[in-house]
Amino acid sequence: MPQEMIFAPMGAMALLTFAVLLFIPLRRFRAGFAGEVGTEDFKFGESARVPGHVAIPNRNYMNLLELPVLFYVACIVLYVTAKVDAVALGLAWAFVALRIAHSAVHLTYNRVLHRFRIFALSVFVLLALWTWIAFVV
């Protein structure tokens, strides 16, 4: 299997992160024009005055910079050790799909139980990827 194939799910994950990043100014400007927030509400990040629908994209973006770091490292380990195989690639794509689903729920109807289930499943998939690495590397 071409080892470079592992870069596709990594690229998709990066694309998701940049897409969510675009939601932050969109929601903030929309709320600003509607008079819901002012510039002072963002002076030190987000104040308590910032409505949830405005703060959620920022929280989702921060979440995409936390756990996925382990995903990126796992993918690089697989590439550097030339151990990219169908199992690793499948797990990598499953993780990305689950993170897309997690962001979709978080940025739309934001039902906590749904979001938690998807998040937990993504954690197990990432753990499976690292377990696979432990066996093949």
C-alpha positions in Angstrom: 0.0 0.0 0.0 1.4 3.5 -0.8 2.4 5.0 2.5 1.4 8.5 1.3 -2.3 7.4 1.5 -2.2 8.3 5.3 -1.9 11.9 4.3 -5.5 11.9 2.9 -7.3 11.5 6.2 -4.8 13.9 7.8 -5.6 16.5 5.1 -9.3 15.9 5.6 -8.9 16.5 9.4 -7.0 19.7 8.7 -9.7 20.8 6.3 -12.4 20.2 8.9 -10.3 22.3 11.4 -10.0 25.2 8.9 -13.8 25.0 8.0 -14.8 25.2 11.7 -12.4 28.1 12.1 -14.4 30.0 9.5 -17.5 29.7 11.7 -16.0 31.7 14.5 -15.9 35.1 12.8 -19.2 34.4 10.9 -21.1 33.8 14.2 -19.3 36.7 16.0 -19.9 39.2 13.2 -23.5 38.1 12.9 -24.0 38.5 16.6 -22.3 41.9 16.6 -24.5 43.2 13.8 -27.5 42.0 15.7 -26.4 43.8 18.9 -26.0 40.6 20.9 -22.2 41.3 21.6 -19.7 44.0 21.4 -15.9 44.0 20.8 -15.3 44.2 24.6 -17.0 40.8 25.0 -14.0 39.3 23.2 -11.2 41.3 24.8 -9.9 38.4 26.9 -11.3 35.5 24.8 -15.0 35.2 25.4 -16.9 36.8 28.2 -19.9 35.5 30.0 -22.0 37.8 27.9 -21.3 35.9 24.7 -24.3 33.7 23.8 -23.8 30.0 23.5 -24.5 30.0 19.7 -21.7 32.4 19.3 -19.2 30.6 21.6 -19.8 27.1 20.3 -17.7 27.4 17.1 -14.8 28.6 19.1 -15.2 25.6 21.6 -15.5 23.2 18.7 -12.3 24.6 17.1 -10.4 24.3 20.3 -11.6 20.7 20.6 -10.2 20.0 17.1 -6.8 21.2 18.4 -6.8 18.8 21.4 -7.5 15.1 20.8 -6.7 15.2 17.1 -3.1 16.0 17.9 -2.8 12.3 18.9 -4.3 11.4 15.5 -1.8 13.4 13.6 1.1 11.9 15.6 -0.2 8.4 15.0 -0.4 9.0 11.3 3.1 10.4 11.1 4.4 7.4 13.1 2.7 5.1 10.7 4.2 6.9 7.7 7.7 7.2 9.1 7.8 3.5 10.0 6.3 2.5 6.7 3.5 0.7 8.5 0.5 2.2 6.7 -1.9 -0.6 5.9 -5.6 -1.1 5.2 -6.4 -1.4 8.9 -4.6 1.8 9.9 -6.0 3.7 7.0 -9.6 2.5 7.8 -9.2 3.5 11.4 -7.8 6.9 10.4 -10.8 7.5 8.1 -13.2 6.3 10.7 -11.7 8.8 13.2 -12.1 11.7 10.7 -15.7 10.7 9.8 -16.6 10.6 13.5 -14.9 14.0 14.1 -16.9 15.5 11.2 -20.1 14.0 12.7 -19.1 15.4 16.1 -18.6 18.9 14.7 -21.8 18.7 12.7 -23.8 17.9 15.8 -21.9 20.5 17.9 -22.4 23.3 15.4 -26.0 22.6 14.6 -28.5 21.2 17.1 -25.9 20.4 19.7 -27.6 17.6 21.6 -25.1 16.7 24.3 -25.9 13.0 24.4 -25.5 12.6 20.7 -22.3 14.6 20.7 -20.9 12.6 23.6 -21.6 9.3 21.9 -19.9 10.3 18.8 -16.9 11.8 20.7 -16.6 8.6 22.8 -16.6 6.4 19.7 -13.9 8.6 18.1 -11.8 8.2 21.3 -12.1 4.4 21.0 -11.2 4.5 17.3 -8.2 6.6 18.1 -7.2 4.2 20.9 -7.7 1.3 18.4 -5.3 3.1 16.0 -2.7 3.5 18.7 -3.2 -0.2 19.7 -2.7 -1.2 16.1 0.5 0.8 16.0 1.8 -0.9 19.1 1.4 -4.3 17.3 2.7 -3.4 13.9 5.6 -1.0 14.7 
